[in-house]
Amino acid sequence: MSTNELKKYLFEGIENIDDNEFLLTLKELVDRKYDQHKPHKLASWQMERIKESKRQIVRGEFLEDEQVDKLIDQWLEK
């Protein structure tokens, strides 16, 4: 199982757990590995995606909220 697949599996599993004590235990484990105050370092491909998105915005290559809502409504009708 790849790292991304494992993360997705864990996210889905955690979403369905209602046991607060168990979730607190998981939080303690995560806290030992992850420092939320330390800035997240983006991969080079992520930085490139952000740069390209900014270029698309400058060129006007985006949809307004209303346009997206209409597209979603059309997809749901099918």
Secondary structure in CASP SS format (residue, H / E / C, confidence):
PFRMAT SS
TARGET T0000
AUTHOR 0000-0000-0000
METHOD secondary structure of the structure
MODEL  1
M C 1.00
S C 1.00
T H 1.00
N H 1.00
E H 1.00
L H 1.00
K H 1.00
K H 1.00
Y H 1.00
L H 1.00
F H 1.00
E H 1.00
G H 1.00
I H 1.00
E H 1.00
N C 1.00
I C 1.00
D C 1.00
D C 1.00
N H 1.00
E H 1.00
F H 1.00
L H 1.00
L H 1.00
T H 1.00
L H 1.00
K H 1.00
E H 1.00
L H 1.00
V H 1.00
D H 1.00
R H 1.00
K H 1.00
Y C 1.00
D C 1.00
Q C 1.00
H C 1.00
K C 1.00
P C 1.00
H C 1.00
K C 1.00
L C 1.00
A C 1.00
S H 1.00
W H 1.00
Q H 1.00
M H 1.00
E H 1.00
R H 1.00
I H 1.00
K H 1.00
E H 1.00
S H 1.00
K H 1.00
R H 1.00
Q H 1.00
I H 1.00
V H 1.00
R C 1.00
G C 1.00
E C 1.00
F C 1.00
L C 1.00
E C 1.00
D H 1.00
E H 1.00
Q H 1.00
V H 1.00
D H 1.00
K H 1.00
L H 1.00
I H 1.00
D H 1.00
Q H 1.00
W H 1.00
L H 1.00
E H 1.00
K C 1.00
END
